[in-house]
Amino acid sequence: MLKVDNLKKRFGSFEAVKGISFAVEKGEVLGFLGPNGAGKSTTMRMITGFIPPTSGTAAICGHDIIKDPIGAKACLGYLPENAPSYRAMTVTEFLTFVARIRGFRGAAARAKVNEAIDKAKLESVAYKTIDTLSKGYRQRTCFAQAILHDPQVLIMDEPTDGLDPNQKFVVRNMIKEMAAEKAIIISTHILEEVDAVCTRALVIANGEIKADGTPDELRAMDPSGKLDVVFHNLTMEKEGN
């Protein structure tokens, strides 16, 4: 459903992403792991068409993000970092706005909005302005906009960063509930996300893939069997720490 082919991104003389390739199929939840500055968000932004790659490409449901961006984005749901939204709108107004952008009108738009509110468990705040909501509810509102059109591929950048344990529990359950029907990528530096929701994990550091496997396969890379030790070894090796 998602195929990434040799993506590279250069900012001036700095090469942020150095040729990343991987694929994600329906039913997979891929944890895209790496320390801050590893190239995770830059890679996500290239896959979603937010920024152009220096070279390489990504295909979403067979649509090349460079050659056919409209077709690719129609199959894609994207939850950016920090849950951007129009905070003067109510939750319902914002989701209705998103539905119209996606091409839905009238009863079809209302149905999509109601379904997204239900899936994101936003009923209690549906008519409150986004500016008055807690960070957890703002995150869930942006999650609702990402899934409103029922995309086949869902990409989330740091979906639980800054949330309290109860808010994380809710967001992770929402991901699990739809995992079987979608290809999902979660970009994160929080290792507990792997055990919580991921079927597979890819570790990136210095703009390069360092490991790709199931959580158990990653643990087997060190005698300790601890994911944090494996992560440290993979991402700090070039610094000699």
C-alpha positions as CSV (number, residue, x, y, z in Angstrom):
1,M,0.0,0.0,0.0
2,L,3.0,2.3,0.6
3,K,6.3,2.0,-1.1
4,V,9.2,4.3,-0.4
5,D,12.1,4.2,-2.9
6,N,15.5,5.7,-2.1
7,L,14.2,9.0,-0.7
8,K,16.9,11.6,-0.2
9,K,16.7,15.2,1.1
10,R,19.4,17.8,1.2
11,F,19.2,21.2,2.8
12,G,22.1,23.1,1.3
13,S,25.2,21.1,2.1
14,F,23.4,19.1,4.8
15,E,22.0,15.7,3.8
16,A,19.1,15.1,6.2
17,V,17.9,11.9,4.6
18,K,20.3,9.6,2.8
19,G,18.4,7.2,0.6
20,I,15.6,5.5,2.6
21,S,13.6,2.6,1.1
22,F,10.9,0.5,2.8
23,A,7.3,-0.7,2.2
24,V,4.3,-1.0,4.5
25,E,1.3,-3.3,3.7
26,K,-2.3,-3.4,4.9
27,G,-2.5,-4.6,8.5
28,E,0.9,-3.4,9.5
29,V,1.6,-0.7,12.1
30,L,5.2,0.5,11.4
31,G,7.0,2.3,14.2
32,F,9.4,4.8,12.6
33,L,11.9,5.2,15.4
34,G,14.8,7.6,15.9
35,P,16.3,10.2,18.1
36,N,15.5,13.9,17.6
37,G,17.2,15.1,14.4
38,A,17.4,11.6,12.9
39,G,15.4,12.5,9.8
40,K,12.0,11.1,10.8
41,S,9.8,14.1,10.3
42,T,11.6,15.1,7.1
43,T,10.9,11.6,5.7
44,M,7.3,11.8,6.7
45,R,6.9,15.2,5.0
46,M,8.4,13.9,1.8
47,I,6.1,10.8,1.8
48,T,3.0,13.0,2.3
49,G,4.1,15.5,-0.4
50,F,4.5,18.3,2.1
51,I,8.1,18.9,0.9
52,P,9.7,17.6,-2.3
53,P,12.5,15.1,-2.1
54,T,15.9,15.9,-3.5
55,S,15.7,12.5,-5.2
56,G,13.7,9.3,-4.9
57,T,10.0,9.0,-4.5
58,A,7.1,7.3,-2.7
59,A,4.0,5.6,-4.0
60,I,0.7,5.5,-2.1
61,C,-1.7,2.8,-3.3
62,G,0.2,2.8,-6.6
63,H,0.1,6.6,-7.0
64,D,3.5,8.3,-7.2
65,I,3.5,11.3,-4.8
66,I,5.5,13.4,-7.3
67,K,3.8,12.4,-10.6
68,D,0.3,12.0,-9.2
69,P,0.1,13.9,-5.9
70,I,-3.7,14.3,-6.0
71,G,-4.3,10.5,-6.4
72,A,-1.7,9.7,-3.7
73,K,-3.1,12.2,-1.2
74,A,-6.7,10.9,-1.8
75,C,-5.5,7.6,-0.3
76,L,-3.6,9.2,2.6
77,G,-4.4,10.4,6.1
78,Y,-1.8,12.6,7.8
79,L,-1.6,13.6,11.4
80,P,1.3,16.1,11.6
81,E,3.3,16.9,14.7
82,N,1.6,19.3,17.2
83,A,-1.9,18.8,15.8
84,P,-2.4,22.0,13.7
85,S,-6.0,23.2,13.3
86,Y,-8.1,26.3,13.1
87,R,-8.7,26.9,16.8
88,A,-11.4,29.5,16.5
89,M,-13.7,26.8,15.0
90,T,-15.6,24.2,16.9
91,V,-14.6,20.6,16.5
92,T,-17.6,20.0,14.2
93,E,-17.0,23.2,12.2
94,F,-13.3,22.2,11.6
95,L,-14.2,18.6,10.6
96,T,-17.0,19.9,8.3
97,F,-14.4,22.3,6.7
98,V,-12.1,19.3,6.2
99,A,-14.9,17.2,4.7
100,R,-15.7,19.9,2.1
101,I,-12.0,20.1,1.2
102,R,-12.1,16.3,0.6
103,G,-15.0,16.8,-1.7
104,F,-17.9,15.8,0.5
105,R,-21.2,17.8,0.5
106,G,-24.5,17.7,2.3
107,A,-25.6,14.5,3.9
108,A,-22.4,12.7,2.9
109,A,-20.3,15.4,4.6
110,R,-22.4,15.2,7.8
111,A,-22.1,11.4,7.8
112,K,-18.3,11.6,7.5
113,V,-18.0,14.2,10.2
114,N,-20.2,12.2,12.6
115,E,-18.3,9.0,11.9
116,A,-14.9,10.7,12.5
117,I,-16.2,12.2,15.8
118,D,-17.4,8.8,16.9
119,K,-14.1,7.0,16.0
120,A,-12.0,9.7,17.8
121,K,-14.4,9.8,20.8
122,L,-15.0,13.5,20.5
123,E,-18.8,13.5,21.2
124,S,-18.4,15.4,24.5
125,V,-16.5,18.3,22.8
126,A,-18.1,18.3,19.4
127,Y,-19.5,21.8,19.7
128,K,-16.6,23.4,21.7
129,T,-14.0,25.6,20.1
130,I,-10.7,23.9,19.6
131,D,-8.9,26.7,21.4
132,T,-10.7,25.7,24.7
133,L,-9.7,22.0,24.4
134,S,-6.9,20.1,26.3
135,K,-3.9,19.0,24.3
136,G,-5.3,15.4,24.2
137,Y,-8.6,16.5,22.7
138,R,-6.8,18.8,20.2
139,Q,-4.7,15.8,19.2
140,R,-7.8,13.6,18.8
141,T,-9.5,16.4,16.7
142,C,-6.5,16.3,14.3
143,F,-6.6,12.5,14.3
144,A,-10.3,12.8,13.3
145,Q,-9.4,15.0,10.3
146,A,-6.8,12.5,9.2
147,I,-9.2,9.6,9.1
148,L,-12.3,11.4,8.0
149,H,-12.1,10.2,4.4
150,D,-11.3,6.6,5.5
151,P,-7.8,6.6,3.9
152,Q,-6.0,3.3,3.2
153,V,-2.7,4.7,4.4
154,L,-2.4,6.6,7.7
155,I,0.8,8.5,8.7
156,M,1.2,10.0,12.2
157,D,4.1,12.1,13.4
158,E,4.6,11.9,17.1
159,P,0.9,11.1,17.8
160,T,1.2,10.8,21.6
161,D,4.1,13.2,22.3
162,G,3.2,15.4,25.3
163,L,0.0,13.5,26.2
164,D,-0.6,12.2,29.7
165,P,-0.9,8.4,30.3
166,N,-4.7,8.4,30.0
167,Q,-4.6,10.4,26.7
168,K,-2.0,8.1,25.3
169,F,-4.1,5.1,26.2
170,V,-7.1,6.5,24.2
171,V,-5.0,7.4,21.1
172,R,-3.3,4.1,21.1
173,N,-6.6,2.3,21.3
174,M,-7.9,4.3,18.3
175,I,-4.9,3.2,16.3
176,K,-5.4,-0.4,17.2
177,E,-9.1,-0.3,16.3
178,M,-8.4,0.6,12.7
179,A,-5.0,-1.2,12.2
180,A,-6.3,-4.3,10.5
181,E,-7.8,-2.2,7.6
182,K,-5.0,0.2,6.9
183,A,-1.2,0.6,6.5
184,I,-0.1,2.8,9.4
185,I,3.2,4.5,10.1
186,I,3.9,6.1,13.5
187,S,6.9,8.4,13.6
188,T,8.2,8.6,17.2
189,H,11.1,8.8,19.5
190,I,9.1,7.1,22.3
191,L,10.2,3.5,22.6
192,E,7.1,2.4,24.5
193,E,5.0,3.0,21.3
194,V,6.6,-0.1,19.8
195,D,5.2,-2.4,22.4
196,A,1.9,-0.5,22.7
197,V,0.8,-0.6,19.0
198,C,3.5,-1.6,16.5
199,T,3.8,-4.8,14.6
200,R,7.1,-3.8,13.1
201,A,9.7,-1.2,13.8
202,L,12.2,0.7,11.6
203,V,15.1,2.5,13.3
204,I,16.6,5.6,11.7
205,A,19.6,7.6,12.7
206,N,21.7,10.2,10.8
207,G,19.3,10.0,7.9
208,E,19.8,6.3,7.4
209,I,17.9,3.1,8.2
210,K,19.8,1.1,10.9
211,A,17.3,-1.7,11.5
212,D,14.0,-3.0,10.3
213,G,12.1,-5.9,12.0
214,T,9.5,-6.9,14.5
215,P,9.9,-5.8,18.1
216,D,11.1,-9.3,19.1
217,E,13.7,-9.2,16.2
218,L,15.0,-5.9,17.4
219,R,15.4,-7.1,20.9
220,A,17.3,-10.1,19.7
221,M,20.0,-7.8,18.4
222,D,21.4,-7.5,22.0
223,P,22.0,-10.1,24.7
224,S,20.1,-7.9,27.2
225,G,16.9,-8.3,25.1
226,K,16.1,-4.7,26.0
227,L,14.7,-2.4,23.3
228,D,16.3,0.7,24.8
229,V,19.7,-0.8,24.7
230,V,19.3,-1.9,21.1
231,F,18.1,1.6,20.2
232,H,21.0,3.2,22.0
233,N,23.5,0.9,20.2
234,L,22.0,1.6,16.8
235,T,21.6,5.3,17.0
236,M,24.7,6.3,19.0
237,E,27.3,4.2,17.4
238,K,28.7,7.0,15.2
239,E,29.2,9.2,18.2
240,G,31.1,6.4,20.0
241,N,28.9,6.5,23.1
